Amino acid sequence: MSLFANKSKIVSEMMKFSFHHRAFYCYLGMSLWIFFLITVMYRYMSAGEETPSVKKIVQNEYISKSDLKYRKIYLKACNPPENIVRGTEGLVDSDTWYLQGVLVVTRHGDRGPLAHLKGGDKLPCDVAPVSPLLKSYEEFVVNASGSGRAWWVSGPGPFHNFPSLPAHTTGTHCALGQLTPRGLVQMLTVGTILKEAYGDKLGLDVVDPQGKKDTGEMVSYSTRYRRTFQSLVSLWWGASGAGGGARAAAARESHSVAFCFRECACAAHHALNKKIKSQSKNRLDSHPAIKELVTKLSKVLFESQEKTDADVVRDALLAYMCHDAPLPCSERTKKPKPRVHKHQRRLREDSVALRSLLDVDIDTLNMELDYINNQLDFNNEIGRKARDIIGKYYDSRDKKAPLDFDAQMEREKLLYYQQRYMDNGDTYDDVVIVKKNLDADFNFPNDARMDTDFDEDYREPTPENTEDFCIGKEHVMSLFAYLEWSYRQEIKNIHNRRRGLLVAYGLIHNIVQNMIRMISENKPKFVVYSGHDKTLQSLILALGLNNYQHYNIQYASRMIFEVYRKKDLRDEFKFTKRKAIAQDFYFRVVYNGEDVTGKLSFCKARQNVVMKVVDPADDMKTYNTYLCPIESIVRFIHDDYFASFNVSNFKDACATYGSGKQAL
């Protein structure tokens, strides 16, 4: 009973306490309620403040968060500067390994399209992204250009008078094939990554006095295109700061997109190109829905209605996607233009040319024509075919002979054709047809053509599609999905892999030679090859990498070869006086930040050195780093490179395959 009484007393006391503190509980409940209301209102106000940015993201359908698949395509294809970050570059055990040298092969940054697009001149390719890095670089170039041009291109050399910044072309915002400000930022970012990874170890920031003799420690090559040279200069500035000017001044010209040096002429190239192009066409034909889509996209995108190649359409779409421009729609049906008599056509073109000449500054025009004169190479096979066509204007005995305006424009047309061939792998059997079409594309007078009967070359205008068609994200995703599948087939294609071996042989041979010099002569310390997507594609095939994602080359992609030796060998060299040999050195390959050394066809797992390293940006993340004996790549290039051709050297591989006796 006493226990029951005690319980009753406790309950009574609790109820009495609850009654006396009723006001306290009400206050506590009201406080919680007010706190909840304030939290909800704060979240609502924050959402309201963020509404403009949300709308902006939704309007910019190319990077919309609501469509992760499309965003993934955008990031992979356009490679925005903020997406370019350091990966495993330079990540080895620095207490054990000494960095002997580095070789870098890059693709240029973002550029304008390679074909004439409808309304392409209005694409915002010239819009400069907000970037302190770009602003600093532009100030550097302007300060170095007191005489109107940067000092590193003012002297004689292969890149004499080349501009270091993308030109602001009159009347267009998107010049064909020219580097864009966005492309500059991409390459500047790559340069800063190289500086962070290798700057202190190799002395990249050492400033060589202007005019000092080249020591050969820093070597760079570039193809003779503005976009590759400008990419090279900006990369060097990002890596070396003020020393970038001296590096650019010493740049050497590569006469080939493949950097083939002495191993260029190959009879097998044409036969392999023909097979690969035929297989590509058959793949597209086997997908009639995609083929129809490519045709529809071509009619919307191109001025000329003869583009049916999926890769060419992809390149045109990138001009819109990568510059945040709305995807285009087909124009309304227009009446066919009346047939123009040849004399009326001549007068009209002459007047257009005259107006264009009056609108252009004479000094600018002379610089452009001088650039064209120096740019066109008549010594290769394409150039010889071009020379046969425009022989009226070209004197092989005096390449510096002054040419009139029409002749200069003929050179420009053929240069543009060469660029199309080099970048797209087109065959050059149709050079005559291409030239005739370029006459119309460039819209310049051509006396040689006007002297012929215009009626023979006249073609009725292509009937325009009466059906309204707007390119949408679903069309882009369908095309890119097909191309992803196609790239998977290409990287496994035996003909394509053999072509890659032949095309990349000169470059790999040069890389191995520089590696050996790093070992024997302790220089060069740093080598850069500023090239194209075709450069890296061939290199990837030749190295035996079989991931299609590696084969799909982004703007500003980079493949880096790092050469190392053990640190403790320095004392051994000092006391035993023995010289370093190949077995003392190792190398690794890093592609866009990913260590691919273990995936190389000639680097055997049992011979590789494997170590774990910590990510410098994230102490919680570790990487497996692989080092391959340098003798593996030396043996590969000398003994095993042409095994798939059943021959032992480049000359025999080209001759055997070119003669139709294909290796099995």
C-alpha atoms as one frame of an Amber mdcrd trajectory, in Angstrom:
protein
   0.000   0.000   0.000   2.837   2.350   0.804   4.326   1.750  -2.649   1.010
   2.564  -4.275   0.692   5.683  -2.126   4.187   6.789  -3.117   3.356   6.378
  -6.817   0.162   8.366  -6.439   2.087  11.085  -4.657   4.681  11.234  -7.426
   2.036  11.483 -10.142   0.228  14.171  -8.145   3.448  16.162  -7.765   4.216
  15.856 -11.499   0.762  17.074 -12.476   1.105  19.939 -10.009   4.531  20.804
 -11.548   3.050  20.576 -15.042   0.191  22.863 -14.040   2.493  25.434 -12.443
   4.861  25.435 -15.519   2.177  25.513 -18.152   3.370  28.927 -19.324   6.905
  27.554 -19.749   5.709  24.720 -21.993   3.611  27.119 -24.072   6.639  29.356
 -24.505   8.798  26.383 -25.521   6.207  25.191 -28.078   5.815  28.670 -29.556
   9.615  28.993 -29.852   9.883  25.736 -31.767   7.057  26.781 -34.070   8.621
  30.205 -34.776  11.992  28.557 -35.436  10.341  26.204 -37.936   8.603  29.123
 -39.709  11.852  31.104 -39.932  13.662  28.084 -41.417  10.987  27.570 -44.070
  10.914  31.295 -44.965  14.717  31.372 -45.224  14.749  28.423 -47.594  11.999
  30.044 -49.652  13.867  33.359 -49.823  17.097  31.564 -50.790  15.275  29.735
 -53.566  13.878  33.035 -54.756  17.330  34.602 -54.862  18.682  31.649 -56.867
  15.852  31.708 -59.386  17.743  33.812 -62.012  20.731  31.440 -62.002  18.425
  28.431 -62.194  16.664  29.957 -65.166  20.012  30.652 -66.758  21.029  27.009
 -66.432  17.740  25.809 -67.866  17.977  28.248 -70.765  21.497  27.068 -71.502
  20.330  23.657 -72.608  23.861  22.511 -73.442  24.954  22.184 -69.811  21.578
  21.655 -68.216  21.733  19.661 -64.982  18.339  18.214 -65.821  19.883  16.175
 -68.579  22.899  14.342 -67.238  23.439  12.368 -70.430  23.619  15.480 -72.548
  25.865  17.175 -70.006  28.193  14.194 -70.149  28.402  14.553 -73.938  29.102
  18.262 -73.577  31.875  17.747 -71.043  33.486  14.957 -73.024  33.329  16.650
 -76.439  33.954  20.299 -75.531  36.306  19.805 -72.559  35.554  23.176 -70.893
  38.580  24.828 -69.217  37.182  24.299 -65.717  37.023  20.576 -66.476  40.775
  20.378 -67.216  42.510  19.445 -63.975  45.724  17.766 -62.928  45.570  13.996
 -62.627  48.534  11.692 -62.033  51.090  13.895 -63.811  54.413  13.694 -61.978
  53.029  11.475 -59.202  55.831   9.077 -58.318  57.826   8.437 -55.176  60.098
  11.476 -55.408  62.355  10.144 -52.656  63.274   7.180 -54.846  62.906   8.403
 -58.427  64.517  11.340 -60.219  62.693  12.987 -63.149  65.030  13.014 -66.138
  62.766  14.573 -68.755  59.229  14.969 -70.120  57.695  14.800 -73.605  54.188
  16.176 -74.251  51.948  15.605 -77.286  48.879  17.859 -77.363  45.862  18.645
 -79.474  45.146  22.342 -80.023  42.381  24.070 -78.077  38.815  24.859 -79.110
  38.496  26.158 -82.692  35.922  27.270 -85.222  34.305  24.736 -87.574  36.174
  23.357 -90.598  33.255  23.717 -93.017  31.026  26.620 -94.046  27.912  26.607
 -91.864  24.668  28.405 -92.495  24.928  31.494 -90.344  28.252  30.235 -89.070
  29.766  33.710 -89.174  27.355  34.750 -86.409  28.320  31.968 -83.989  29.817
  33.492 -80.806  33.192  31.757 -81.097  34.980  35.017 -80.264  33.328  35.463
 -76.860  36.130  35.400 -74.288  35.340  33.508 -71.078  35.837  35.293 -67.790
  39.323  34.168 -66.862  42.077  36.003 -64.954  44.515  33.632 -66.634  43.417
  34.746 -70.113  43.525  38.416 -69.116  47.081  38.081 -67.812  48.179  36.263
 -70.974  46.634  38.881 -73.275  48.414  41.630 -71.333  51.675  39.705 -71.675
  51.267  39.423 -75.473  50.265  43.089 -75.843  53.263  44.249 -73.792  55.550
  42.069 -75.944  54.097  43.484 -79.178  55.445  47.010 -79.191  56.149  46.933
 -82.938  52.766  45.425 -83.808  53.819  41.814 -83.399  55.256  39.765 -80.552
  59.056  39.649 -80.519  59.125  35.849 -80.719  57.640  35.929 -84.254  59.240
  39.164 -85.472  62.446  37.479 -86.654  62.921  35.005 -89.511  61.573  31.537
 -88.946  58.771  29.162 -89.865  56.224  31.130 -87.799  57.283  34.616 -88.849
  54.457  37.149 -88.326  52.089  34.544 -86.910  49.680  36.225 -84.459  49.825
  34.960 -80.884  46.167  35.756 -80.223  43.134  34.696 -82.260  42.390  37.305
 -84.902  39.155  39.295 -84.781  38.072  38.703 -88.353  36.015  41.478 -89.908
  32.426  40.465 -90.577  32.529  37.124 -88.742  32.546  35.933 -85.162  33.639
  32.393 -85.963  36.552  32.041 -88.390  37.042  28.691 -90.092  39.461  26.469
 -88.213  40.879  29.283 -86.074  41.611  29.035 -82.365  39.056  30.717 -80.114
  39.555  32.567 -76.788  38.044  29.511 -75.123  40.746  27.404 -76.791  43.393
  29.748 -75.414  42.101  29.279 -71.865  42.161  25.503 -72.338  45.815  25.536
 -73.386  46.776  28.017 -70.672  45.198  25.629 -68.173  47.186  22.701 -69.593
  50.326  24.828 -69.248  49.630  25.548 -65.573  49.168  21.796 -64.963  52.570
  21.135 -66.533  54.104  23.879 -64.417  52.623  22.450 -61.220  53.754  18.920
 -62.040  57.214  19.549 -63.530  58.118  23.236 -63.132  60.426  23.006 -60.131
  61.965  19.671 -61.154  62.885  20.734 -64.694  63.278  24.503 -64.321  60.436
  25.417 -66.666  60.196  28.922 -65.226  63.829  29.798 -65.964  63.726  32.868
 -68.204  66.183  32.792 -71.101  67.345  36.257 -72.194  65.879  37.455 -75.482
  68.093  36.499 -78.403  70.095  33.941 -76.395  71.202  30.901 -78.359  68.896
  27.918 -78.005  70.464  25.462 -75.544  68.309  22.547 -76.689  66.948  21.860
 -73.204  63.415  22.984 -74.086  62.287  21.819 -77.548  58.927  22.374 -79.207
  57.345  21.488 -82.527  54.168  22.767 -84.135  52.375  22.137 -87.395  52.059
  25.160 -89.634  48.573  26.144 -88.556  47.715  29.213 -86.565  45.675  27.234
 -84.057  48.529  24.836 -83.216  51.158  27.574 -82.949  48.896  29.779 -80.820
  48.135  26.755 -78.653  51.880  26.137 -78.268  52.628  29.740 -77.248  49.824
  29.816 -74.668  50.874  26.427 -73.267  54.440  27.647 -72.863  53.267  30.810
 -71.127  51.147  28.773 -68.729  54.126  26.501 -68.007  56.940  29.083 -68.030
  55.394  32.504 -67.486  57.677  35.177 -68.924  59.963  32.462 -70.282  57.246
  31.340 -72.683  58.339  33.889 -75.292  61.810  32.369 -75.637  60.309  28.878
 -75.902  57.948  30.054 -78.667  60.783  31.788 -80.547  62.683  28.482 -80.735
  59.685  26.486 -81.988  60.369  24.178 -84.940  57.970  23.432 -87.758  56.520
  20.010 -88.433  55.632  19.585 -92.097  53.107  16.906 -91.249  50.074  16.640
 -88.977  51.465  13.244 -87.941  54.936  14.664 -87.008  56.387  11.956 -89.223
  59.694  13.827 -89.766  61.710  11.636 -92.183  59.277   8.685 -92.266  56.400
  10.287 -94.152  56.081   8.934 -97.703  54.158   5.661 -97.592  52.382   3.949
-100.469  50.123   2.051 -98.081  48.433   5.178 -96.713  46.136   5.614 -99.691
  45.095   1.950 -99.829  44.385   1.841 -96.101  42.503   5.153 -96.151  40.330
   3.841 -98.953  39.487   0.650 -97.051  38.751   2.487 -93.822  36.578   5.056
 -95.538  34.643   2.311 -97.316  34.074   0.476 -94.024  32.926   3.697 -92.373
  30.423   4.255 -95.184  29.157   0.674 -94.865  28.657   1.151 -91.122  26.553
   4.228 -91.749  24.586   2.470 -94.501  23.803  -0.347 -92.075  22.019   2.166
 -89.839  19.452   3.794 -92.169  17.832   5.810 -89.366  21.175   7.399 -88.429
  22.016   7.960 -92.089  18.721   9.789 -92.558  19.428  11.819 -89.422  22.895
  12.760 -90.731  21.301  13.889 -94.015  18.732  16.006 -92.170  21.358  17.568
 -89.933  23.540  18.316 -92.964  20.720  20.209 -94.678  20.278  22.393 -91.623
  23.973  22.911 -90.857  25.903  23.256 -94.103  25.797  25.731 -96.950  26.752
  22.935 -99.323  24.346  19.994 -99.281  26.989  17.352 -99.963  28.061  16.565
 -96.400  27.048  13.054 -95.378  29.910  12.119 -93.060  28.853  11.664 -89.430
  32.189  12.973 -88.088  31.916  16.149 -90.176  28.391  16.711 -88.843  29.685
  16.147 -85.308  32.377  18.776 -85.814  29.752  21.267 -87.023  27.537  20.582
 -83.999  30.467  21.259 -81.664  30.628  24.804 -83.033  27.177  25.350 -81.491
  27.461  23.177 -78.397  30.871  24.382 -77.217  30.009  28.067 -77.627  26.612
  28.021 -75.909  24.753  28.841 -79.120  21.188  27.585 -79.722  21.008  24.615
 -82.054  19.821  25.769 -85.505  16.603  25.133 -87.403  16.020  24.776 -91.143
  15.276  28.000 -92.957  11.941  28.634 -94.596  11.621  27.559 -98.194  13.074
  30.047-100.617  12.388  30.383-104.285  15.222  29.104-106.501  17.537  31.855
-107.586  17.214  32.775-111.258  19.942  31.592-113.567  22.645  34.219-113.914
  24.510  34.819-117.143  28.261  34.387-116.881  28.970  38.076-117.618  26.493
  39.183-114.973  28.072  36.720-112.553  31.538  38.138-113.257  30.376  41.711
-112.670  28.648  40.750-109.457  31.675  38.876-108.085  34.032  41.659-109.093
  31.897  44.170-107.235  31.792  41.953-104.145  35.551  41.543-104.238  36.033
  45.296-104.697  33.804  46.099-101.750  35.607  43.559 -99.607  38.966  45.024
-100.605  37.832  48.548 -99.761  36.683  47.360 -96.319  40.018  45.722 -95.453
  43.072  47.585 -94.244  45.872  47.285 -96.808  48.532  46.351 -94.222  46.272
  43.657 -92.805  45.630  42.310 -96.292  49.338  42.193 -97.096  50.050  40.309
 -93.861  47.298  37.832 -94.643  48.591  37.267 -98.170  52.128  36.850 -96.895
  50.844  34.251 -94.416  49.030  32.404 -97.212  52.132  32.489 -99.388  54.261
  30.909 -96.678  51.585  28.501 -95.468  50.902  26.482 -98.610  53.276  23.578
 -99.060  53.693  22.479-102.683  56.255  19.805-101.945  53.976  17.049-100.682
  51.680  14.918-102.818  48.616  17.055-102.202  50.604  20.178-102.965  51.841
  18.765-106.257  48.284  18.050-107.359  47.327  21.561-106.271  50.278  23.018
-108.143  49.204  21.271-111.356  45.827  22.945-111.112  47.018  26.459-110.317
  50.239  26.225-112.269  49.244  29.346-114.159  49.959  31.312-110.989  52.847
  29.322-109.560  56.451  29.408-110.687  58.342  26.510-109.133  61.644  28.190
-109.909  60.796  31.250-107.838  58.452  30.567-104.948  58.826  34.145-103.733
  57.609  35.689-106.951  54.898  38.293-106.235  51.404  37.096-107.063  48.354
  39.135-107.920  45.246  39.083-105.744  43.486  36.331-107.702  46.523  34.078
-107.477  46.750  34.629-103.750  43.125  33.635-103.391  43.800  30.502-105.405
  46.493  29.628-102.895  44.089  30.278-100.037  41.528  27.908-101.556  44.062
  25.134-101.953  45.396  25.748 -98.451  41.868  25.348 -97.142  41.553  22.128
 -99.097  44.819  20.841 -97.621  43.550  21.667 -94.161  40.368  19.698 -94.818
  42.437  16.737 -95.978  44.789  16.825 -93.026  42.076  17.259 -90.389  39.435
  14.950 -91.811  41.495  12.307 -93.593  39.744  12.923 -96.903  41.239  11.415
-100.023  42.562  13.890-102.555  41.372  12.276-105.762  38.619  14.880-106.001
  40.919  17.884-105.751  39.600  19.359-109.025  35.999  19.130-107.849  36.900
  20.559-104.475  38.609  23.513-106.129  35.549  24.313-108.223  33.344  24.258
-105.158  35.804  26.413-103.241  35.602  29.046-105.971  32.005  29.588-104.986
  32.615  29.154-101.248  35.284  31.835-101.052  33.249  34.209-103.244  36.330
  35.695-104.908  36.759  36.422-108.631  38.626  33.768-110.545  39.634  34.722
-114.056  40.787  31.207-114.854  37.331  29.880-114.183  35.452  32.755-115.800
  37.369  32.255-119.024  35.769  28.825-119.356  32.190  28.207-120.280  30.218
  28.688-117.090  27.353  26.595-118.432  29.489  23.446-118.184  29.973  23.873
-114.441  26.541  25.297-113.678  24.385  23.260-111.354  20.809  24.019-110.401
  20.472  25.095-106.757  19.815  22.217-104.387  16.066  22.162-103.670  15.522
  23.289-100.124  13.668  21.128 -97.676  10.111  22.369 -97.260   9.760  20.556
 -93.938  10.621  22.609 -90.863  13.280  20.819 -88.857  14.992  21.982 -85.687
  18.005  20.179 -84.291  17.292  19.041 -80.742  19.271  17.476 -77.952  17.779
  14.082 -78.765  19.266  14.294 -82.283  22.693  15.146 -80.883  22.548  12.283
 -78.394  21.532   9.837 -81.129  24.401  10.912 -83.378  26.967  10.798 -80.578
  25.746   7.374 -79.464  26.249   6.078 -83.004  29.728   7.626 -83.197  30.659
   6.091 -79.860  29.743   2.693 -81.262  31.610   3.512 -84.474  34.762   4.470
 -82.533  34.614   1.100 -80.790  34.707  -0.558 -84.219  37.497   1.696 -85.488
  39.864   1.082 -82.606  39.505  -2.696 -83.139  39.753  -2.451 -86.943  42.949
  -4.159 -88.132  43.287  -1.789 -91.116  42.912   1.236 -88.877  45.468  -0.087
 -86.391  47.959  -0.722 -89.195  47.404   2.747 -90.559  47.997   4.101 -87.059
  51.287   2.221 -86.861  52.455   3.640 -90.185  51.285   7.204 -89.536  52.687
   7.399 -85.997  56.013   5.678 -86.692  57.939   8.901 -87.317  56.591  10.510
 -84.139  57.251   7.504 -81.890  60.713   7.139 -83.393  61.413  10.802 -82.581
  60.067  10.384 -79.041  62.321   7.370 -78.427  65.314   9.233 -79.858  64.671
  12.122 -77.460  64.347   9.647 -74.580  67.746   8.184 -75.424  69.230  11.693
 -75.600  67.772  12.455 -72.176  69.684   9.431 -70.904  72.968   9.931 -72.733
  73.202  13.736 -73.060  70.979  14.844 -70.154  68.925  16.958 -72.566  66.422
  17.885 -73.791  64.564  18.285 -70.517  61.182  19.108 -71.983  59.708  18.485
 -75.464  56.297  19.619 -76.745  54.542  18.524 -79.956  51.584  20.821 -80.665
  49.341  18.866 -83.032  45.836  17.715 -83.911  43.318  15.007 -83.026  44.689
  12.859 -85.870  48.143  13.110 -84.275  46.946  11.608 -81.011  44.611   9.078
 -82.633  47.464   7.509 -84.594  49.715   7.561 -81.539  47.062   5.828 -79.410
  46.589   3.091 -82.014  50.329   2.551 -82.370  50.848   2.274 -78.601  48.247
  -0.488 -78.425  45.685   1.365 -76.296  42.301  -0.157 -77.057  39.861   2.026
 -75.117  37.537   3.870 -77.507  37.323   6.765 -75.009  41.031   7.372 -75.525
  40.461   7.371 -79.295  37.820  10.133 -79.103  40.204  13.065 -78.785  38.997
  16.164 -76.915  40.200  19.702 -77.462  43.403  20.407 -75.492  44.052  16.698
 -74.877  47.540  15.802 -73.684  49.670  12.662 -73.706  52.779  12.879 -71.536
  55.868  10.643 -71.492  57.887  10.934 -68.253  61.436   9.559 -68.057  62.861
   8.552 -64.626  65.910   6.974 -63.045  66.585   5.898 -59.497  68.120   8.588
 -57.312  70.623   6.260 -55.649  72.306   5.670 -59.016  73.866   9.141 -58.808
  76.271   8.001 -56.106  76.991   4.805 -58.013  77.872   6.802 -61.140  80.087
   9.064 -59.038  82.133   6.381 -57.272  82.261   3.642 -59.904  82.519   6.098
 -62.818  80.245   3.933 -64.888  77.901   5.581 -67.363  74.159   5.254 -67.302
  72.637   2.564 -69.489  69.091   1.959 -70.705  68.373  -0.571 -67.939  68.760
   2.200 -65.359  65.832   4.205 -66.719  62.056   3.863 -66.712  59.187   5.802
 -68.196  55.469   6.224 -67.734  52.662   7.538 -69.982  49.879   9.779 -68.699
  46.901  10.579 -70.946  44.648  13.435 -69.807  45.685  12.811 -66.228  45.227
   9.008 -66.365  48.204   6.677 -65.994  47.959   4.338 -68.998  51.446   2.823
 -68.704  50.113  -0.563 -67.652  47.867  -0.662 -70.737  50.651  -0.240 -73.311
  50.997  -3.281 -75.566  54.760  -3.598 -75.002  54.945  -2.969 -71.243  54.746
  -6.380 -69.560  53.207  -6.438 -66.089  56.031  -8.524 -64.579  58.644  -5.978
 -65.662  56.758  -2.878 -64.502  57.444  -1.112 -61.219  54.213  -0.482 -59.289
  53.931   2.024 -56.448  51.148   3.784 -54.569  51.216   7.571 -54.452  49.008
  10.156 -52.746  47.018  12.676 -54.735  48.550  16.119 -54.013  45.085  17.718
 -54.093  43.397  15.101 -51.889  45.385  13.312 -49.165  42.683  10.654 -48.905
  43.053   9.557 -52.542  45.823   7.244 -53.711  46.914   6.085 -57.159  48.681
   3.060 -58.530  51.597   4.393 -60.543  53.389   2.221 -63.097  56.917   2.566
 -64.420  57.917   0.653 -67.552  61.573  -0.111 -68.414  62.696   2.248 -71.146
  64.301  -0.648 -72.974  60.757  -1.969 -73.593  59.848   0.948 -75.860  63.295
   0.886 -77.473  62.888  -2.803 -78.293  59.331  -2.151 -79.489  60.335   0.527
 -81.992  63.348  -1.407 -83.303  62.225  -5.043 -83.252  58.470  -5.488 -82.841
  56.848  -2.422 -84.380  56.107  -3.952 -87.801  55.376  -7.495 -86.636  51.742
  -7.253 -87.794  53.025  -6.498 -91.326  55.395  -9.481 -91.211  58.303  -7.176
 -92.092  61.027  -5.469 -90.084  61.104  -1.847 -91.305  58.951   1.086 -92.374
  59.866   0.973 -96.046  58.926  -2.695 -96.466  55.673  -2.252 -94.508  54.618
   0.578 -96.832  55.654  -1.241 -99.989  54.125  -4.598 -99.061  50.768  -3.224
 -98.054  50.757  -0.716-100.876  51.330  -3.406-103.481  48.232  -5.296-102.416
  50.157  -8.124-100.664  48.496  -7.458 -97.366  50.060  -8.801 -94.233  47.943
 -11.249 -92.284
